[in-house]
Amino acid sequence: MNREDIRVAILRIEGTNCEDESFQAFRELGTTPEYVHLKQLTVRGIRNSRRLSDFQIVMFPGGFSAGDYVRAGAILAARIKSKLEGDLREYIENGYPMIGVCNGFQVMVELGILPGLDGAVARRPEAALFTNDSARFECRPTLLKHVNRGNSKFTSRIPRGDIRLIPSAHAEGKLIFAPERKEEIMRRLGENDQIVFRYVDPKGNENAGYPWNPNGTEGNIAGITNPSGTVLGMMPHPERVFTPYTHPDWTRKTVKEGAGRAIFESIVEYVQRTF
């Protein structure tokens, strides 16, 4: 598949943001991104209506969808699941990639598509993204170590063990699981090679505490995939460091490319190889 034929849906409703950075990232790589309002997917007969199957990549951007009322991402997830559960399941089972960043990760967890241990779309969430241990909105540079062993379709361009500065900005980023399933889920995430990134300190310590882990997630987990590696959720924002010029140290260091660019390139190359 040629890059210009790869259509990317940047999904949005009231309160989403970072869609512009996401759009520009995919456009820079030669694909055809499109802003898609949820109503275009759920209301038939309207002008510019769309189907999930029209796209080869779907992105859930960051922000505060529906004002984060009830819980972060819960309202957008409920709207999607009520109208598009079947389409969503088919999309994932066909191997098309989806990425959710920050609020997008929260939406994916609420939808039940991450961690995805109970099927492509679980009947109810298997996890939650809870209030940061600091009880504050944390907006800071974070260091992410790539720990995936090869299952992730989003990091083929990132060497295992590589550490990259990708900023975080969230108030509810602590990944938690039901106490009765916590040990089982953590074990299965490891066995399935679903953990993609961990927060680390400048020495690469994977057990680093606050502020390097800005939310308190056990295991310093910053991003996970579903078992097939085609659905990625992460709290830090790779679209914000797509170019070296948006890196906080770009005037003090020689940064050849943005730390987040390789994630988007890996997604696009996966689609080119597969479809």
SVG drawing of the C-alpha trace seen along z (x, -y; Angstrom):
<svg xmlns="http://www.w3.org/2000/svg" viewBox="-30 -27 54 43">
<polyline fill="none" stroke="black" stroke-width="0.4" points="0.0,0.0 1.3,-3.4 1.6,-5.9 -0.8,-8.4 -3.5,-5.7 -3.2,-5.1 -6.2,-7.0 -5.9,-8.0 -8.9,-8.9 -8.1,-11.5 -11.2,-11.0 -12.6,-14.0 -15.6,-15.3 -16.0,-18.3 -12.9,-18.6 -10.4,-16.6 -7.1,-18.4 -3.7,-17.6 -5.5,-16.5 -3.6,-19.1 -0.2,-17.8 -1.4,-14.3 -2.7,-15.3 0.5,-17.0 2.6,-14.0 0.7,-11.6 0.7,-14.2 4.4,-14.7 4.9,-11.0 2.9,-11.1 -0.3,-9.5 -3.8,-11.0 -5.1,-12.0 -8.6,-13.3 -10.3,-14.9 -13.3,-12.7 -16.1,-13.8 -17.7,-10.9 -21.1,-11.8 -19.7,-11.1 -19.2,-7.5 -22.5,-7.1 -25.1,-9.1 -26.0,-7.6 -27.1,-9.8 -25.4,-13.0 -23.0,-14.8 -19.5,-13.4 -20.5,-10.3 -17.7,-7.8 -17.2,-4.2 -14.3,-2.8 -13.5,-0.5 -12.8,-3.6 -9.5,-4.0 -6.3,-2.0 -5.3,-3.7 -7.4,-5.3 -6.0,-7.7 -7.7,-8.7 -5.9,-12.0 -5.4,-13.6 -7.5,-16.2 -10.5,-16.2 -13.2,-14.6 -16.7,-15.6 -15.0,-17.5 -13.8,-14.3 -17.1,-14.2 -17.9,-10.9 -14.3,-9.6 -11.6,-10.6 -12.6,-9.2 -15.8,-7.5 -18.4,-9.4 -16.6,-9.2 -16.0,-5.5 -19.7,-5.0 -20.8,-6.8 -18.5,-4.7 -19.4,-1.4 -23.2,-2.0 -23.0,-2.6 -19.8,-1.1 -19.0,2.0 -19.4,4.4 -17.4,2.2 -14.7,1.7 -14.3,5.4 -14.1,6.2 -11.5,3.4 -9.3,4.8 -9.7,8.4 -8.7,7.6 -5.4,6.3 -5.8,2.6 -3.8,0.4 -5.3,-2.0 -3.3,-4.4 -4.6,-6.3 -2.5,-9.0 -3.3,-10.4 -7.1,-10.9 -7.1,-8.5 -5.5,-5.8 -8.2,-6.5 -10.9,-6.1 -9.4,-2.8 -9.3,-1.4 -12.9,-2.5 -13.9,-0.9 -12.4,2.5 -10.0,2.7 -7.0,2.4 -5.4,4.4 -7.6,6.7 -7.1,9.9 -10.8,10.8 -11.2,10.3 -11.0,7.5 -13.7,5.5 -14.3,6.6 -17.8,6.5 -16.5,4.2 -13.2,2.4 -10.3,4.6 -8.4,1.7 -8.7,-2.0 -6.6,-5.1 -6.8,-6.7 -5.8,-10.0 -2.1,-10.6 -0.5,-9.8 0.5,-13.5 -3.3,-14.4 -2.1,-17.1 -2.1,-17.6 1.5,-16.6 2.9,-18.4 6.6,-17.5 9.2,-15.9 9.3,-12.1 11.9,-9.5 10.5,-6.4 12.4,-3.1 11.4,-0.8 11.0,2.6 8.9,4.5 10.5,7.7 9.0,7.3 5.2,7.8 4.4,4.1 3.6,2.9 4.3,-0.7 8.0,-0.5 9.7,1.5 11.9,-1.6 12.9,-1.9 15.7,0.4 14.9,2.3 16.3,0.5 16.3,-2.9 15.4,-5.8 13.5,-8.8 12.2,-12.0 8.4,-12.2 6.4,-14.7 3.5,-13.8 0.5,-16.0 -2.3,-14.4 -4.1,-14.2 -5.4,-10.7 -2.6,-8.5 -2.2,-5.8 -2.9,-2.5 -4.7,-0.2 -6.4,3.2 -9.1,4.8 -7.3,6.2 -8.6,9.7 -7.1,9.8 -4.0,7.6 -1.4,10.3 -3.0,12.3 -3.1,9.3 0.4,8.1 1.7,11.6 -0.2,11.9 1.0,8.5 4.5,9.7 4.0,13.1 2.2,11.6 4.8,8.9 2.2,6.2 4.2,3.7 5.9,1.2 7.3,-1.6 8.3,-2.2 9.1,-5.4 12.7,-5.6 15.1,-8.1 18.2,-9.5 20.2,-6.4 17.6,-4.1 16.3,-2.8 12.9,-1.1 11.9,-1.4 12.3,-5.1 9.7,-6.9 8.2,-10.4 8.8,-12.7 10.2,-10.4 7.0,-8.3 4.5,-11.1 1.4,-9.1 2.5,-6.2 1.6,-3.3 2.9,0.0 5.8,1.2 6.4,-2.3 4.2,-1.3 3.8,-4.2 2.3,-2.3 0.8,1.1 -0.7,2.9 -3.4,5.5 -2.1,9.1 -1.7,8.9 0.3,5.6 -2.0,3.7 -3.7,1.4 -1.4,-0.9 -2.3,-3.2 0.2,-5.5 0.0,-8.4 3.0,-10.5 2.5,-12.5 4.8,-11.4 3.0,-13.8 4.4,-16.7 8.0,-15.7 7.5,-14.7 10.1,-17.2 13.4,-18.1 12.2,-21.7 9.5,-20.8 12.0,-18.9 12.6,-21.0 16.4,-20.7 16.6,-21.4 18.6,-24.6 21.1,-22.9 21.6,-19.6 22.0,-18.2 18.6,-16.4 18.5,-15.0 14.8,-14.0 11.9,-14.2 11.7,-11.4 8.1,-10.6 8.6,-10.3 9.6,-6.7 6.3,-5.6 4.3,-7.1 6.8,-5.8 6.5,-2.3 2.6,-2.4 2.7,-3.6 5.3,-1.0 3.3,1.8 0.3,0.8 2.4,0.7 3.7,4.2 0.4,5.7 -2.4,4.3"/>
</svg>
